[in-house]
Amino acid sequence: MSSQYKVCPLFWADRGSDRRLVNMEALEELLNEGWQILRVDTMPPTELRDNAVAATNVYILEREANDD
């Protein structure tokens, strides 16, 4: 059998007056579909002229491919 891989970034974003965790629902859905976390990497924060972007966690997911 071969494996399939997906990448899912998870990060905070400003939505007006509040902050929201982006891609949390997508990651949860993938995990519920049988994907497993193979590795988690962190991209450091980036500083831009007018604002700062928070660090991003990048989830590398794996699942066995159906070779039917």
C-alpha positions in Angstrom: 0.0 0.0 0.0 1.1 3.5 -0.6 0.4 6.6 1.5 -1.2 9.9 0.8 -0.1 13.2 2.4 -1.7 16.6 3.0 -0.5 19.8 4.6 -2.8 21.9 6.8 -1.6 25.2 8.3 -3.2 26.4 11.5 -2.8 30.1 12.5 -4.5 33.0 14.2 -6.1 35.8 12.2 -7.6 39.2 13.1 -11.2 39.4 12.2 -12.1 43.0 13.1 -12.2 43.3 16.9 -11.5 39.6 17.6 -8.9 36.9 16.7 -9.9 33.6 15.2 -8.1 30.3 14.7 -8.0 29.6 11.0 -8.3 26.1 9.6 -9.2 24.4 12.9 -12.4 23.0 11.4 -10.5 21.7 8.3 -7.9 19.9 10.5 -10.6 18.4 12.7 -12.5 17.1 9.6 -9.3 15.5 8.1 -8.6 13.8 11.5 -12.2 12.5 11.6 -11.7 11.1 8.0 -8.8 8.9 9.2 -5.8 11.2 8.5 -3.1 11.0 11.1 -0.6 13.7 12.1 2.8 12.6 10.9 4.7 15.8 11.8 4.1 19.4 13.1 6.4 22.2 12.1 6.2 25.9 13.1 6.8 28.8 10.8 8.1 31.7 12.8 6.1 35.0 13.0 6.7 37.5 10.3 7.0 41.2 11.0 5.4 43.5 8.5 5.5 47.3 8.4 2.0 47.8 9.9 1.3 44.6 11.8 2.8 41.3 12.9 1.6 37.9 11.8 1.6 35.2 14.4 3.5 32.0 14.1 1.8 29.3 12.0 1.7 25.6 12.9 1.9 23.4 9.8 0.5 19.9 10.2 1.7 17.2 7.8 -1.0 14.5 7.6 -0.8 10.9 6.3 -3.2 8.1 5.5 -3.0 4.9 3.7 -4.1 5.1 0.0 -6.8 2.8 -1.3 -5.1 0.9 -4.1 -8.3 -0.7 -5.4 
